[in-house]
């Protein structure tokens, strides 16, 4: 989900979870992989050492996640849970009604990293997020989906998300 620019809105709880993950990755997890690489290196010929190559791949993924978390936390804006005033903003659990095909979706507007089981997260920078950010319950808006189709929706509920 790495965004190249802009602020990422996070609750204090989400920020703390990401910070704890980063510390774990930089400490114990990083050391665990270094140990695996060292053990595999001691086995001899590195060209045909699958354990060594697997550990190096794991190390690359870990370092990528560390860079992603570091950047995300650098750009994070920690905010309180938004007011329960029906205005859509990051941190709100939003329900929309697709007026063209009579369907409904409930999701969280915020950073994808705060995704919870069973609750989709849309970034405020996504097409849908940008279209509804700042709107109120009852507002009807349309936005262009990634496939180029125009999607018409009505905001039916916007409540602060409590983790």
Secondary structure, DSSP 8 states (H G I E B T S, - for coil): ---SSS-EEEEHHHHHHHHHHHHHIIIIIHHHHHHHHHHHHHTS-STT-HHHHHHHHHHHHHHHHHHHHHHHHHHEEEE----SSSB--TTEEEEEEETTTTEEEEEEES-GGG-BTTBEEE-TTSHHHHHHTT-BTT-EEEEE-TTS-EEEEEEEEEEE---
